[in-house]
Amino acid sequence: MRYISTRGGMEPQPFSETLLEGLAPDGGLAVPEQLPQVDPQTLERWRALTYPQLAAEVIGLFATDIAREDLARMTADAYADFPDEVVPLRSIGDGITLVGLSEGPTLAFKDMAMQFLGQALEHVLEQKDRVLNIVGATSGDTGSAAEHALRGKERVAVFMLSPQGRMSTFQRAQMYSLDDENVHNIAVEGVFDDCQNLVKKLAGDIDFKRANNIGAVNSINLGRIAAQAVYYFWAWLRVTDAVEPEYREGFEVSFTVPSGNFGNILSGFYAKSVGVPIRRLVLAANENNVLDEFFRTGVYRPRSASHTFATSSPSMDISKASNLERFIFELLGRDAGGVVGAWSQLDAQSFFDFSALQPRFEAEFGIVSGMSTHTDRLETIRSVYEGSGEIIDPHTADGVKVAREHLEQDVPMLVLETAKPQKFAETIAEAIGVELEYSDEVRRMLDAPQHVTEMADDEAALRAFVQKHALR
Ligand SMILES: *Cc1c(COP(=O)(O)O)cnc(C)c1O
């Protein structure tokens, strides 16, 4: 399996090569030359596998240049500290089941992919005898998942920029409590966009990038997309465990996905295309509803950073959705010229209009959407708590709210639980008046000494810092 760019300007590359790059050289995103296929018999054979074993099979569909026994070792190591089932399912009534993706070290779903990516990067860098210095910007979740996945790795260093004084106590502790030599926390005087702009300046300087082995692990990374496809297979297998064997083949379920950068739901779209019987993929947005607008109307109108709301489901606060380009590529019949055309339309008039294609979004791709506000979130946390005793986090609540609007008779609805409620204790207290207890482990993390370098919003200072501490 080789990978090409959504904009048509990249020589086909193996999977392991795409892991080390951010964007393709032409500014596009790497996609499989053709999507792999899994038949129903193979799906049945995978029923007996543990989560790490299933992960090796599913990721192996994409990572054909990595030996299967190496993949099996990586997935076993990646999920070793998770509970036995790794991804637990639990019903909350009304035909809705939560798919637990937040059992990893940072209590959010980014761990599912990042823990695998950490293993994969180490392996690929060892084989190529290279090192990588990851430079990234975070508003909280991605940075901490990356640091926890890469800490202590010999061939990778992480330089993570975060906006000074703008993260929650919990998020700060999750990152700054790490004291590994290869983890560098940099608190920038500014907001998230200032951090991101600094990273873009460095990443845009090809000479600096080459000289310092700079890389990225952002949400467009194919290793993350492939690792996220696994739990769609897993959830389907666990739901159909309860179905009579003769009715399992083709038994359809729907998924609702709390969405931001369109990474998680894109993995679901790939899982569906590969052969998981998925009826609908329901996209749940918060007040930053650019994707909901797109899937309802066909018009894509990204927001400027200053028009992006700060909400109580902050990990879905996006201005534009970086992975959407991979969907557009499939929508346009894999026509790279059409993708480039859409972006130049966007540049010229700040939106593009696919309303003529919109009916195909559901008919052909199964994607529908909805949105949820702060009031909806609080009401949903409350009603789920009253109905089932389960406490759900604000992002998952956005999912449940939108899922309820898309229930269909006899089609199980699975909602991806993208974070643990402990991470957002203030919103939980506001919704149901319950003060959540932290585990001993979390309490230790919150009390630990913090390691962070404060820096002005200054490109020269950042360059000097990276140059001084980069692995060579
Ligand atoms: C990142 C994140 C999301 C959004 O996922 P995308 O892949 O960006 O669509 C949703 N919920 C939580 C808790 C997250 O951390």
The ligand as an SDF file (V2000), in Angstrom:
LIG
                    3D

 15 15  0  0  0  0  0  0  0  0999 V2000
   -9.5470   16.1730   19.9420 C   0  0  0  0  0  0  0  0  0  0  0  0
  -10.8420   15.9390   20.6150 C   0  0  0  0  0  0  0  0  0  0  0  0
  -12.0580   15.9120   19.9090 C   0  0  0  0  0  0  0  0  0  0  0  0
  -12.1360   16.1850   18.4070 C   0  0  0  0  0  0  0  0  0  0  0  0
  -11.5590   15.1540   17.6280 O   0  0  0  0  0  0  0  0  0  0  0  0
  -11.1720   15.4240   16.0910 P   0  0  0  0  0  0  0  0  0  0  0  0
  -10.4180   14.2140   15.6790 O   0  0  0  0  0  0  0  0  0  0  0  0
  -10.3180   16.6600   16.0850 O   0  0  0  0  0  0  0  0  0  0  0  0
  -12.4360   15.6010   15.3410 O   0  0  0  0  0  0  0  0  0  0  0  0
  -13.2250   15.6490   20.6140 C   0  0  0  0  0  0  0  0  0  0  0  0
  -13.2100   15.4640   21.9560 N   0  0  0  0  0  0  0  0  0  0  0  0
  -12.0610   15.4800   22.6550 C   0  0  0  0  0  0  0  0  0  0  0  0
  -12.1220   15.2880   24.1280 C   0  0  0  0  0  0  0  0  0  0  0  0
  -10.8390   15.7130   22.0330 C   0  0  0  0  0  0  0  0  0  0  0  0
   -9.7010   15.7520   22.7440 O   0  0  0  0  0  0  0  0  0  0  0  0
  1  2  1  0
  2  3  1  0
  2 14  2  0
  3  4  1  0
  3 10  2  0
  4  5  1  0
  5  6  1  0
  6  7  2  0
  6  8  1  0
  6  9  1  0
 10 11  1  0
 11 12  2  0
 12 13  1  0
 12 14  1  0
 14 15  1  0
M  END
$$$$
